[in-house]
Amino acid sequence: MPKSPFRTAALALAMMVGPATGCSTEESSSGGGLPIAGTYDTAVSLVSSNCPFTVQTNPTQVRSTGPTTLTLTHAGTTYSGIIQPDSSFVTQQKVVTVGSTTYRITVAGDFTTTGLDAQVTVVFGTTPCTAVVRWLGPKT
């Protein structure tokens, strides 16, 4: 398969090479009382895309930043969001520019007693293109 021009940018957005500095892994509760803070062994899979888009599995760091707020760090990018009492969450749109391509990324999902299940929507390019990615994994 020929290399996609989006490969480098996709790898920069959808993967994380290690925990972000300063991310807490201490147990703290938010949304439904579940302890959400920590590292999740996140499997990343492409659900759909109307343009070439490559993903790779990497961990996700989650930090509770208040009773109804959290941050997720994945692929070196941190997303801020709101968690609901039912443990569902949604992040604010994150705008990331890699080279000459701008990516608009939103994460929405749920925490369960065993892990994280989220859908990541990435809109990018001049066309624009849309990719939907799933993050699924247990807390480690």
Helices and strands as residue ranges (DSSP letters): H 7-14, E 38-40, E 43-49, E 60-64, E 69-74, E 77-83, E 88-91, E 94-98, E 101-111, E 115-124, E 129-138
